[in-house]
Amino acid sequence: MTAIGWLQAVIYFLIILALTKPLGLYLVRVFEGGRTWLSPVIEPIEKLIYRLCGVRVDEEMPWYTYALAMLGFSLAGFAYLYVLLRTQQWLPFNPQHMPPMAPDLAWNTAVSFLTNTNWQFYSGENALSYLSQMAGLAWHNFVSAAVGIAIAVAVVRGVARTSAKTLGNFWVDLTRATLYVLLPISVVGGLLLVMQGVPQNLHAYQTVSSLEGFSQQITGGPMASQEVIKELGTNGGGFVGANSASPNENPTPFSNFFEMLLIFLIPAGLVYMYGKMVKDTRQGWAIFTAMSVIFAIGFTVAYWGEAGGNPLVHQLGVAGANLEGKELRFGAAASALFATVTTDTSCGAVNAALDSFMPLAGLVPLVNMQLGEIIFGGVGSGLYGMIVFVVLTVFIAGLMVGRTPEFLGKKIERREVQFAILAVLVTPVLCLVPTAVAVLVPQGLATLSNNGAHGFSEILYAFTSTNANNGSAFAGLGSNLFYNIATGVNMMFGRFSVAIPALALAGALAGKKASPMGAGTFTTHSPIFVGLLLGTIIIVGALTFLPADSLGPIVEHLQVLQGKTF
Amino acid sequence: MLSQRRLERRPKARSLFDSAIITRAIADSFPKLDPRWQARNPVMFIVEVGAFVTLIFFARDLASHSQQTGFDLAISLWLWFTVLFANFAEAMAEGRGKAQAEFLRRSKSDTSAKLLGPDGTTVRTVAASALRKGDVVMVDAGDIVPADGDVIKGAATIDESAITGESAPVIRESGGDRSAVTGGTRVLSDQIVVRVTTNPGESFLDRMISLVEGAKRQKTPNEIALSILLAGLTIIFLIAVATLAPFSVYAGAHQTVTVLIALLVCLIPTTIGGLLSAIGIAGMDRVMQRNVLAMSGRAVEAAGDVDTLLLDKTGTITLGNRQAVEIVTAKAVAKNDAALAAYLSSLPDETPEGRSIVLLAQNSGVVSGDGVLPKDAIFVPFSAYTRMSGVDLPDGTQIRKGAPDAVLAWVRESGGAPSTELEGEVERIARAGGTPLLLARSKNVLGVIYLKDILKPNMTERFARLRAMGIRTVMITGDNPLTAAAIAKEAGVDDFLAQATPETKMDLIKREQASGRLVAMTGDGTNDAPALAQADVGVAMNSGTQAAKEAANMVDLDSDPTKLIEVVEIGKQLLMTRGALTTFSIANDVAKYFAILPAMFATAYPAMGVLNIMRLTTSQSAILSAVIFNALIIIALVPLALRGVKYTPRGANSVLFNNVMIYGVGGIIIPFVGIKLIDMMLAALHLT
């Protein structure tokens, strides 16, 4: 580990910290319907959209209507993308004459993008037309992020409101999240990336002669516009297969740093917005602290694992960090940081081959996802996932003060516990059960390129990633009918079977009276509470996966120490 | 022939760990193995299923002469013990209640009743069990009251010790708030006519029996919420362990069913799962030992949540009796003169206030009276209408003392022109929380008597304790706001409701509830009944009316209004115990992982031995030690579950910190030590 490496991470975190409050305040404005400095430009467009779609701005929805609208919108988006991918050969903006995508792969891809997962069993440069990229994937990159933000805002309203029946209007939240938050930042960010050299064109791929005299094809396309929302919306689906490791998507150390900032930006801002909307910013900072602690631990372990290098390589007389599968323009620190950031959130963009990480460093992304993507997390999904954990923590620990546990003055009773545990239940079921099926059936092992503990890690990682809607891959696992369908189902449930219980929880909380805080109620912003929250996340969230992890990365790590390779 | 059976006094608390209770609880643990009984509790049900399945595997081992036989048997036995220990905890919690219920049943034995005919004179002897609601019975001295009812004629002293355990007799009389009698108590003197208010099987005694026995115990809301959490965690671990089977097949580290079940049982929250119902029953039992009858567990739980406590001033905060402490004389009047008038007017006054005036006058030395009024003096008693009392002396002198406005009006009526010079004094006394009594003789105002409310001892500290717990106390009084404010300040209550009427009291409760607070109150009169019903926790005094008792969700058999505070503490303790054991249970998992996982995979992946940080002897001893620890910890925690965790009234954050340190951090560390010790013992005994 080097001072420069650490400095990079510290500066990164400080910039995020500095941006959290201003962005959070802006988000409060946007979602409480106030005017922002962008309103003069955006408001006419916003109103036009409402008029065209027949949205009544003042019409508030109870949680189930909100959830139904969200589901309906998502499923319509699925159908749209599926048809687009299956018919791209007949549609314009296809200079490379891409054929239609196979049905099972199209299903997997459509689910993947609508759920904000961006798991990719294909390489964009060999499979998709520009239209599919722009109107299909980029569209979902925006709206799936906006859906996540909308759900988070609704959940926060549920926590904040008292004796209320409704959580807001889904269509309004969706529109405002897109127009006021995602689009403006994307426009500015996209231009910055173009400055750094990310292509933005509609040409066919260029064939050039390289210095060695070989003929080489350079992929092009509308990359910058998609690259920025890929990070900002914590989508993570690369325009090309190599994702952010490709010099076209992520050309410079600056673009790399900037992309990492984009990933944490909105999730961090949402946490501040939460504090502000519940009228106690300390609540937001407490969650921010808990998230930061796990982020710091994750980065430290990953960086330590990578910087320490591979003992087997050291024996060959090559000292230094583990640089297998890394872009040398980023190095060990920036790769470890990127891997931590991208899996803390549900982004899943990668700038290095996670498969080549040292086992313990590779464990970090895996555990991050197993926690349920709540360390800043996916845009929106991180916050509502974290609120579910806060409710659970309040319930378990809160009893110890001798009262029915209260969260911001609201009693946590049967219904709340029920929905919270339902949301938490999903992660282990959807991650472990398909993994168990995969190691039992021949189709599950057919496309596995490694065996032993490493092969197991690859399968476990695939289902963990799709379930957490992350989308990063450990590689080494090929696409086939089994995985296309199984991971697709997994992504679908991973998204909605957390989001819907979270909305139900919010609905239950919104209807409650809040009793005034007194000496008899404990505060949910104290260091002790942050400690309890961390304890609950680690013991309830992560320990469930310890048996599985121990057969994957943990045993792998121990074996590498003993000199075994895979 | 009426029953002349001697009444036994209901025994007070037995020790929690009375050997008779323990013996009986051990016997009661076995019938509870019935799967239908266990099915109520998903956590322990899973353990029982596991115990059963491992037993089958043991049988298979026996048949195949497997090397696993001993190990499978050991695991199975300890799983059965785990279930039995949980059953034992529950049986222990029920123990004291059952013993008391048996006693109460005995006092319910056959009595007969003198049923009054419709004409009100003919008496027919019938069995008490034949009485119906609305029947009217006559009860003479020596008789046992045949059923619950209200006295409609007469007054009597009654021995209620069979129910309350208190031997001092109480007075019950027709009309007013002291009219309720309870079946099974005995009339000591006089004759009363009672209208029966309950049908057989619904009497207070019946309810009491079923309550102390816990026969109709329903899960409380918080218990249900906690059960859902525990069931959820159980499902999560079930999946984690079930999927481990294929994972280990893939890894080439095949696991036996016994080992997987052992891991599962160690991970699911058996500690809290096994003790949950015992905690609830023990909480009810602790309330009962304080001689409070809680109509449901829900009420006890709600007591822990109470935010606002409404306390009647008289009897709860102050002693019932006010005492005269000063006589302020008007300028024109001689001190001795006023004191004498006060003395004379109070001599026949038998109220505590009256006696205290006599005492004050005597102590001041100005009066050397012999305690006898002149012959033919006429005592004018206090009435709510006149709001004053006094004497008419034979010489025509009239002396009155009472509420200042009433006395002033009387003076004016008698043709006097009272000066306003004492107004200041009257206000000073009222402001200080006292009651000013204006003293007048014929047309002249002589002075003001200062009656002081005497606070019950230690109340100020109790309120400070409540405040530390985050509970607001509100004093309810009929006094004027000035007096109320002064007493409230002296007693240290947070707020007061002056000139309270049943309506204003009700409004206050509704207002508090609307702002999200839970309200507790005590009451005894019929006009308290609506408020008792409205309050989240209503405690009726056993001496109170039937209506009050029915509206309340708790009845205090000692009729002590301060008991409410103890009930609140028990409720808090109950919830704390649940939270502490849940936290402990979940925290325990860390050590169990470190014991079992390396043991499971040590053969396939020798490298995993590094994770055996406890250095447990063998794989089998590691797994067995974890299972044994898991079972023994239930027994070890039975006393804690039954007594409740130590409660100190402090702010929530500090309570939380302490308990997190003890049960959270402690819960992580203790099993490491415990499992290691058990493993060392197994190794020493060559059982591995």
Interface residues (C-beta under 8 A of the other chain):
Chain A: L392 F395 I396 A397 G398 L399 M400 V401 G402 R403 T404 P405 G409 K411 I412 E413 R414 E416 V417 Q418 I421 L422 V424 L425 P428 V429 L432 V433 T435 A436 V437 V439 L440 G452 A453 F456 K513 A514 S515 P516 G518 A519 G520 T521 F522 T523 S526 I528 F529 G531 L532 G535 I539 V540 L543 T544 F545 L546 P547 A548 S550 L551 I554 V555 L558 Q559 L561 Q562
Chain B: P221 N222 I224 A225 L226 I228 L229 G232 L233 I235 I236 F237 I239 A240 V241 A242 T243 L244 A245 P246 F247 S248 V249 Y250 A251 A253 L263 E301 G304 D305 D307 R467 A468 M469 G470 I471 R472 A514 S515 G516 R517 L518 G571 K572 Q573 L575 M576 R578 G579 A580 T582 T583 I586 A587 D589 V590 Y593 L597 F601 Y605 A607 M608 V610 L611 Y647 G651 A652 N653 V655 L656 F657 N659 V660 Y663 G664
